[in-house]
Amino acid sequence: MEKSMGKMVRYSKTFSLVYDRFMFILERMFFRSRRSRLLATVKGKVLEVGVGTGINFEHYTSEVNMTGIEPSPHMLKRAKKKRDLLLIPERFELHNIGCGYSEMEKLVAPESLDAIVCTLVLCTIPNPKEALLNFMKWLKPGGRLLVLEHIRSHNHTTGKMQDFLTPAWAKLAEGCQLNRPTDKMILEAGFELLRQEHFKIGIPFYEAEYQKKDLALR
Ligand SMILES: C[S@@+](CC[C@H](N)C(=O)[O-])C[C@H]1O[C@@H](n2cnc3c(N)ncnc32)[C@H](O)[C@@H]1O
């Protein structure tokens, strides 16, 4: 376990120190309103994957009980500070683990979650296909997967450019895969798309809501 944790904790102390400052303009221009809309309707038992410095916390309503996971202790330290400033911090339980860690099995029971939130994180998770299979297992039937992510462009030339830039970008941005086709992977994992909105910040991004099909309703 120790060995795999060493491999998977990517976010360094330096990156955690500059993350909020790096994101400041992007948040105001592009992400903040989308995070707010995405999380406004979330209720019940929620898993947030890779909470980072806790940028999403202020957007959850009082109807949410959130379990957050974050493998980087440096990012988690900052997230805990933000959590402790919230009105009812007890509603936010934070753990220093990530997708792919064996501890996840003990933390999340099958079909126990109303929603899973992934913002700017599916690009970094080492094994996204396995993570999506687990999300499917952990969500209740009808449970929702909410994402705000960049994706590989559906345009051939832009997609190729993303492929070219990814090795260098991944070194700068602590493993982020600029060209990951997250939108396709989520559909391939069997999620049903409820809503999506695409936008660009040089490369394509999207905000989307998916559902785990409730087979009992068919
Ligand atoms: C770009 S940051 C995004 C943080 C936050 N979700 C946001 O929207 O600002 C990506 C985060 O994913 C985390 N991460 C990396 N591998 C992970 C894994 N296997 N499981 C969960 N989170 C992971 C990183 O430590 C980092 O905090």
The ligand as an SDF file (V2000), in Angstrom:
LIG
                    3D

 27 29  0  0  0  0  0  0  0  0999 V2000
   -6.6750   19.8660  -10.5850 C   0  0  0  0  0  0  0  0  0  0  0  0
   -6.9230   19.3120   -8.9480 S   0  0  0  0  0  0  0  0  0  0  0  0
   -8.6670   19.6220   -8.7960 C   0  0  0  0  0  0  0  0  0  0  0  0
   -9.0600   19.8870   -7.3960 C   0  0  0  0  0  0  0  0  0  0  0  0
  -10.5560   20.2070   -7.1950 C   0  0  0  0  0  0  0  0  0  0  0  0
  -11.3910   19.0630   -7.5010 N   0  0  0  0  0  0  0  0  0  0  0  0
  -10.9890   21.4030   -8.0030 C   0  0  0  0  0  0  0  0  0  0  0  0
  -12.0170   21.3370   -8.6830 O   0  0  0  0  0  0  0  0  0  0  0  0
  -10.2990   22.4350   -7.9200 O   0  0  0  0  0  0  0  0  0  0  0  0
   -6.8870   17.5250   -9.0840 C   0  0  0  0  0  0  0  0  0  0  0  0
   -6.9140   16.8420   -7.7310 C   0  0  0  0  0  0  0  0  0  0  0  0
   -7.0390   15.4260   -7.9480 O   0  0  0  0  0  0  0  0  0  0  0  0
   -6.3040   14.7770   -6.9230 C   0  0  0  0  0  0  0  0  0  0  0  0
   -6.0520   13.3630   -7.2720 N   0  0  0  0  0  0  0  0  0  0  0  0
   -4.9860   12.8300   -7.9020 C   0  0  0  0  0  0  0  0  0  0  0  0
   -5.1090   11.4860   -7.9800 N   0  0  0  0  0  0  0  0  0  0  0  0
   -6.2850   11.1770   -7.3790 C   0  0  0  0  0  0  0  0  0  0  0  0
   -6.9700    9.9510   -7.1020 C   0  0  0  0  0  0  0  0  0  0  0  0
   -6.4590    8.7610   -7.4680 N   0  0  0  0  0  0  0  0  0  0  0  0
   -8.1510   10.0060   -6.4380 N   0  0  0  0  0  0  0  0  0  0  0  0
   -8.6720   11.1730   -6.0580 C   0  0  0  0  0  0  0  0  0  0  0  0
   -8.0710   12.3680   -6.2950 N   0  0  0  0  0  0  0  0  0  0  0  0
   -6.8930   12.3700   -6.9360 C   0  0  0  0  0  0  0  0  0  0  0  0
   -5.0670   15.6220   -6.8050 C   0  0  0  0  0  0  0  0  0  0  0  0
   -4.3560   15.3900   -5.6070 O   0  0  0  0  0  0  0  0  0  0  0  0
   -5.6550   17.0300   -6.9150 C   0  0  0  0  0  0  0  0  0  0  0  0
   -5.9710   17.5720   -5.6610 O   0  0  0  0  0  0  0  0  0  0  0  0
  1  2  1  0
  2  3  1  0
  2 10  1  0
  3  4  1  0
  4  5  1  0
  5  6  1  0
  5  7  1  0
  7  8  2  0
  7  9  1  0
 10 11  1  0
 11 12  1  0
 11 26  1  0
 12 13  1  0
 13 14  1  0
 13 24  1  0
 14 15  1  0
 14 23  1  0
 15 16  2  0
 16 17  1  0
 17 18  1  0
 17 23  2  0
 18 19  1  0
 18 20  2  0
 20 21  1  0
 21 22  2  0
 22 23  1  0
 24 25  1  0
 24 26  1  0
 26 27  1  0
M  CHG  2   2   1   9  -1
M  END
$$$$
